[in-house]
Amino acid sequence: ISADALARELREARVGAGEGTEGLDLLRRGVLDELVNRVVLLQEARARSVAVGQDQVERAFLRIRSEYPGTHFDDLLAQERLSQTELKARLKDQLTVERLFEQEVFPQVHVADAEVERHYADHAAEYQEPERVRVLQIVVATRDEAIQLRDKLRRNPQTFAEVARKSSIGPEGKNGGDLGYIGKGAGFPEVFDACFTMPLNVVSDVTPSPYGFHLFKVVDRKAAHRRTAEQAHAEIAEKLTREKRARAQEEYLRALRQRAKIQVDEKALAAVMP
């Protein structure tokens, strides 16, 4: 790893680094460690003939570019002192390492049903669902308008969604005022918790909030309950798989580093400045 490469990485990582010699020393060590990790992984990828095509690199490049409209992308590259060619080289390295893990590490990771069941039993409280209600709302700017709409809707509650589309200033108005299911304590509890004491399909009184004046109609209610192990199975399996993959990556990298011949020129390292 060259001093120039380390200096460049230091420049990019220096934001938030500690002040003084000690902070810079820690930053140097951390950046060098990441560079070593990248090198040993890329060496292993080459040894195992793991490679990615330029078409994949170009697609990844275009995805990143699409996230920055106008000249923001070029401005960012200039700020980081990074050319498009250099960015594509980094993307190729990143994609190569990802493929190495996909081919050599992740196939060894398995989550058994018994592990999922044990996790569910040990974390039962995480799968407790609170009481939820499905709410339609209308939000208007003045109390007078809200009162007029309330009186009109109480005579004909079935038109609530239609009135929401015409009169509500809330973003969900275009969908008939449908907020979906909300749990108790969500949003502004002093505003929405009243919905949990309302009968179904009844228009509420006017409720003020920092956003305006609200009318609610509760159209469905789901009692508090705990999701079954079967219902939570896919979510738990995905969570455990992510955790196992992360540990497997760390172990794989640790093994590669132990086999590699890594020598640090301490004098040269101390001389590198961002």
N, C-alpha and C positions, 0 to 999 in steps of 0.2 A: 504494500500500500504506500503510495507516494505521499510526500509532504504536501504537494499541491492538492491532491485529492482530499487529504485530511483537512487542509485549510479551508477548502470550499465547503465541506460539510460543517465545519465549525462556524463559518459565516452564517449558514442557514439555520444553525441550531442556537445561535448566541442569544436570541430573544428569550428573556426570562432567566438567563444564566446568572449565577451569583456574582456579586462584585468581588474584585480583588483576586489575588493569586490563587487562593484555594478554590474559588468558584470556577476559574478558568481551568485549573487542573482537573477538577471533576468533570467538566464539560469535555475536555480533551479525551479523558479516559472513556467516557460514555460514547462519544462519537467514534473513537477508534474501535470500541467493542462492537458497535453496530456495523462498521465497515468490515471487520473481521468476519462477523456472522455472514454478511452478504457474500464475501469472497469464498468462504468454505462451502456455502450452499451452491454457489454457481460452479465451483470446481466439481462438486459431487454431481451436479446436473450434467456437466460435460462428460464426466466419467461414465454416466449412465445413459448417455445419448439423449438426454431430455432437452428438447428445443421447442421454440415457438416460431411460427411463420411471421413474415413481415406484415401480412394482411391482418393478423391479430393485433399486432402493434399499432397499425394504422387505425383500426377500429377503436382501440382503447384511447388513442390520441384524439380522435374525433369526438368521442364521448366526453372527454375532459374539456375539450375546446367548446363544446356546445353549452357547457355550464357557465360560460363567461361571455355575455353578449357584447357586441360592438368591439371596441379596442381593448377591453379589460383583460383579455387573455394575453395579448402582446405586451400590455403594460405590466402584467404580473411576471412574465418571463424576463422583461427588462429589469424589474425590481430584484428578481432573484439571480440576475446575471446568468441566465440559462437560455441557450439556444433551443430551437425546436429539435434539432438533431440530438442534442444532449438529453432533452426530455424523452425523446423516443428511445434512446439507449437505456435510460433508466426504466422506462416502461417495459422494455424487452427483458431486462434483468428481473423485474418484479414478476412478470408473467411466467418467466422461466422457473423462478423459485416456487410460485404457486403450483405450477404443473408438477414440479418435483414432489411437493407434498401430496398432491392428488394421486400420483402414481406410486410413491414409495412409502407414504406414511398413513394416509387416510384409509386405504383398504384394510389395514390391520386394526382399525378402530371399530368396535362393535358394542352396541348397548343391548343387553339382554332384557327380556320382559321382567325378569325378577328384579333387576336394578330399577326399572321404572316403577314397579309396585312398591319397592322399598322407599324410593324417594317420595312417592305419593303419601305413604304412611307417615314418614318422618316430617313432612311439610304440609300437613292437612289444612292448616289455617290459610295457606296461600291460595287454596282452591275454594274458599268460602266466598260466595257471591252475595253482595248486599241486595236488599230489596231494590227493585228498579221499576220505574214507570215510563211509559212512552207518552211523550208530551207534544202537543201542538201549541205554538205560541204566536201571538201577534204583538209586535212592538210598534208603538207610535210615539210621536214627539211630545204630545200634550195630554194632560189628564182629561180635558174636555172631550177630545177626540176618542180617547180610550173609553170613557163613560158612554158615549153615543154608540160606539161599536159593541160594547158589552150589552147594552139594552137591546140592540138589534139582534145580537147573536143569542141572547137568552130566549128570544121568541122563536128562533130558528137555528139551533146549535149545529144542524147538519151542514150549514153553509160556512163553517169556521175556516176550512181550508181555502175555499174560494175567496173569502174576505182577506185572509192572510196574503194570498197572492196579489191582491189588488192594493192593500193598504199597509202591510207590514214593512217597516224599514230594516228589519233584521235580515241577514243574508239567507236564512232558511225560508224566508217568505215565498221565494219562487217555487219552493217545494211544498207549498201549502202550510208552512209554519212548522213542519215536522222536525223536532229536535232528536228524534230517535229515543232510545232508552237511556235514562239518566239515573245515576245512583244517588242516594241521599248524601248530602254534604258536598255535592259537586257544584262547580261554578260559584255562584253567590248563594250560599245556603239560606240567607235571610229572604232571598227571592224565590228560589226553586223548592225549598223544603215544604212549602205550603202545598205543593202538588201531591205530597205523600198522604195528605189527610183529605184529599178531594174525592168525591164519588166519580165513577167513570162517566164520561160524556156530558159533564156539567161545565158551563163556562164560569171561570173564576171571577172574583172581584178584581178591580184594578190594583196592580202591584207596581210601585215605583222602583226604579233602579238607576244606577249612573248612566244607563244606556237609553232610558226612556220610560214609558209606561206599558206594562205587560198585561196581556190576557192569556190565560192558559186553559187548555182542555186536555184532560188525561183520558187516553183512549185504550190503554192496556196497563196491566200491573203484573209484575212477576215477584213472587215472594222470595225472601232471602233463602238461599239453599247452598249446599256444597256440591260442586261438580263431581261427578263420579270418576272413578279411576279410568274407566273406559273413555269418558269425555276428555279427560286431561292427558291421555296416553301420548298422543302425537306431540303435544307441546312439551311434555317432560322428556320424551325421547330426543327431540330436537335440542333441548337445553343440555342434556347429558352428553349428546354427541359433540356439541360445540366445546364443552368443557374438556372432554376426553381428547378431542383433536388438538386443542391448545396445549394440553400436557404432553401429548405425543410429539408435537412439533418441538417443544422445549427439550424433550429427551433425545430426539433425533439430532438436533443441533448440538447438544452437549456431547453426544457421542462423536460427532464429526470433529468438533474442536479438540477432543481428547486425542484423536488419531492424527490431527494435523500438527505440523511443525510450526509453531507460532513463536516468533522472536520479536521483542519490542526494543528498539533503539531508544532508550530513555532520554538520552541527550537530544536526539533529533526531535523526539516527541515534545519535550519541554520548550523547544525553539519554535514550534508551530504556533502561529498567531492567526486569529480569524480575520 
